[in-house]
Amino acid sequence: MYQFAFTDRFQKHFETMNTQEKKQIKKKLVLLAENPSHPSLRTKRIQGMKDLFECSVNMDIRVLWYYGDGSMIILLDVGHHDILRNI
């Protein structure tokens, strides 16, 4: 089971989500903590980035993250699909 560290950027963008989106994100984070390779997350390495990953909350919302030390996942950002342009 993984633990999370949240960046300020993640927390700021999470707060801009509506109630339904926040609920979906929290549900997917439970899956991410249990198994980052869970099929419904559609986890993939971001092209051109060695250690940066994305997973899907739904068809529009993505979570950007990387593995920290030990059993830690650092949550970098959350947002609509275009957040990948701001890496």
Residue, then its C-alpha position, 0 to 999 in steps of 0.5 A: m500500500y502506497q502513501f501520498a505526498f501532495t504538492d501545493r500545485f495538486q492541492k490548488h488544482f484539486e480545490t478547483m474541481n467540482t464535488q463530483e470530480k473530487k469524489q471521482i478523484k478520491k476513488k481513483l486515489v484509493l486504487l492508486a494507493e493499492n495498485p498503481s497498475h490497476p487497469s481502470l487507472r490506465t497508468k502510463r509513463i509520460q512520453g519523454m519523461k523517465d520517472l513521471f506517470e499519469c493515470s486517468v480519473n475519467m476520460d477528461i481528468r488526469v493525475l500526474w505523479y511519480y514514485g518517491d522513496g519507499s512506498m511514497i507516491i508524490l502527486l504533482d498535479v490533477g486536472h483536465h487532459d490539457i495539464l499534460r501541456n504544462i509539465 
